[in-house]
C-alpha cells in the first residue's frame, strides 16, 4: 500500500506499507484517513518504508463534516511540499478535525484554509495595509496580491496588478479578527476570497473535493 502521510516532525511524506499474514488485516484497518498514528518509518530518498504504526485516535466524521475533512486532506496533499516540517499546521489540522465533528461549526474549514494559506506565505494583514501602514477601514475595498500584500483598491492602477489580485472588503478583514462575528454575507465573501487564493496557490490544480463541498 502506498501512503501519503502528514507527520508532525517530518511534514508530508510518502511510505510503502508491506503486510504479513495475521497482522496485515489489523494494520490495514488503521491506515485510513482521519486516524492519528504513532508511526515509525525507515529508508532514504522520496519514499520510505513504514516499519510500524499504532492507532492512538480516530475521528468518526460523518455527513458534511466528513466532506469538509476530505477537502482539507486534499488541500494539504496538493499544497504541502514533501519533507518540510509544519509542526504548527499539524496541530491546527488536528484541532480542525475535532471541530469538524460538530456539523454546525461552519467556520472550522475556512479558518483552516486561512492557516494553510498563511503557511504558504499568503498572509492577510487584518490591522494595517501594506501600502503605507494605514489602519484597515471598514468602508474601503482592498486588493491582496500574494507577492505584495494588501493595498487599497485605488492604489493599484495597472491592469496587470489588478488582474493578479483579489478584492477584499475592509469590513471582512476587521471581522476576521473575531471570526465568530462574521455575518452570512461576510462568510460568502470569505468563501470567494479563499477560493481565489487557493487557486493561485495551487497554480490551477483542481481540487476534486471542491465539487463535493459545493453540493
N, C-alpha and C positions, 0 to 999 in steps of 0.2 A: 504494500500500500504506500503510495506517495502522498506525503502530508505537507501542507503549508501550516506552520505553527507560529503564533505570535508569543514570544517569550519575554519575560521581564528583563533579563540580563543581556540577552543577545539580539533582541529585536525580532524581525521576521526571518525565519529560517525554513529550509526545506529538508525533510527527513524521509528516509525509506524505512518502513516498519516491516520486519520479517516475523513470521509466526510459526510456532511449533504446535504439534498436536497437544491438546489438553488446554494449555494456557491461551491458545490462539483466539478462541471464541470470546473469552472474557476480555482480552486485551482489545480486540476489535470493537467491542461494545463501548469502550472508553474513548476510542479515537474518533469522536464525532464533535461537531460544533457545539460551542457553549458548555464545554467541560473544562474545569480548572484541573490541571495535572501537575504532579511532581514528576518531572521528566529528566532523563539523562540521555545524552547522545554522544557519539564519538565519530572521529574521522576528520578529514580536512577537505577544503575546496567548497564548492557550492552546495553539495548535497551530503548530508550526514546520515549516519545510521542510528536509528532510535534504539537505545540499549535497554531502557526501562521506562515505564510510565505507570503511575498510580493516580487514580482519580481522587481529588480532595473535595471537589464541589461540582455540582451541576446546576444549571439554570433552566428550570422547567418552563420555558417560554411557550406561549400559545397565542393564536389569533394574531391581532395587529402587532402585539409585542414581538412575536416570532418573525413577522415580515420585516419589521424595523431592524431587528437584530441581524437578519440575513443581509440587509442593506449595509449595516455598519461593518459586517465582516467583509463584504465585497469592496467597500470603500478602503478598508485597511489593506486588503490584499493588493489593490491597484495603486494605492498612494504611498505605501511604505517602501523604502529601499531595503534590500537584503542586508542582514548582518549589521544593522545600525541600531544600537540600544535606544529604546524610547521608554524609559522607566516611568516617567510621569504619565505618558499617554497610556501605558499598560494599566496603571492604576485607575485612570479615568475610564478606560474601557470596562474594567470590572465593575466600577460603580454604575456605569451606564447600563450594563446587563441587569444589574439589580433593580435599577429604576424601571427598565422595560418590563419587569414582571408585573408592574401596575399598568393596566391597559389605559387608564385615564391620564397618565403622565405624558402629555403631548410635547413637552419641552425636552425630554431626555435625548432624543435623537438629534434635533437641531443644535443643541448645546454641544453634543459630542462632535458633530460636524465642524463646529467652530473650533473645537480643540484640535481636530486633525488639521484643519487649515492653518491654525496658529503654529503647529509643529512644523509645517512646511514653509513657514515664513509669511503666510497671508494673515497679517495681524491687523485687525481693525482697531484704531485708536478711538476709544469711547469718550475721551475727555478733550482732546485738542486736535486741530487739523495739522497736517504736515506741511502746509504752505508757509504759515507764519507763526504757528503755535497758538493760534487763537482758540478760544473756547468753542466747543461744539454748540451750535444754536439750533433750537427745535424747528425753526421755520426756514432753515437753509438746507438746500439739497447739496449733497457731496458726491464726488466721484472717487472710487477706490481703484488704484492701479497697483497690482502686486509688487511691481518694481519701484514704485514711487511713494505709495501711501495714500492718504486721504486728503483730497483738495476740494474746496468749494467749486461747485459746478461751473460758475462763471470764470474761474481761474484757468480752466483748461479750454483753450480756444482752437487748438489744432485738431483737424479731423482725425488724424492718426491717434492722438492722445485720447480722444473721446471714444473711438472705436475699440480701444483696448482697456476700457474701464466700465464699471457698473455704477449706476446711480443708487445712492442710499440716503434716505431722509434723516435729517438731524434728530428728529423725534425718535426714530428707531434706535439710533446709536445711544441716545440718552436712556431709553427704556431698557436696553441690553445691560446696563449697569445693574439692574434688578430685573432679571428675565421674567419673574413671576408677574410683573406688571404689564407685560405685553398684551395689547388688545388683539382681537381676531384679525383686524386689518394689518396690524404690525407683524403678526405671525405669518400672514400671507406674503407680505413684503420681504420678510426674512427668508422665507422659502425660495422666493425668486432670486434673492441675492446669493444664497447658498448654492443653488443650482448653477448659477453663472460662474461663481468662483471655483466650484468643484470641477466644472467643465474645463476651465482654464488650467487648473492644477493637473488634471489627467490628460490634458492636451488632446482632447477629442475621444479618448477611450470611453466606451459605452459601459454604463453600469446596468446590468441586466435586471437587478432587483429594483431599479428605479420604476419600471413599469408596474411591478407588483405593488410598490408603495403607493403609486398614483391611484391604482384601482382600489 
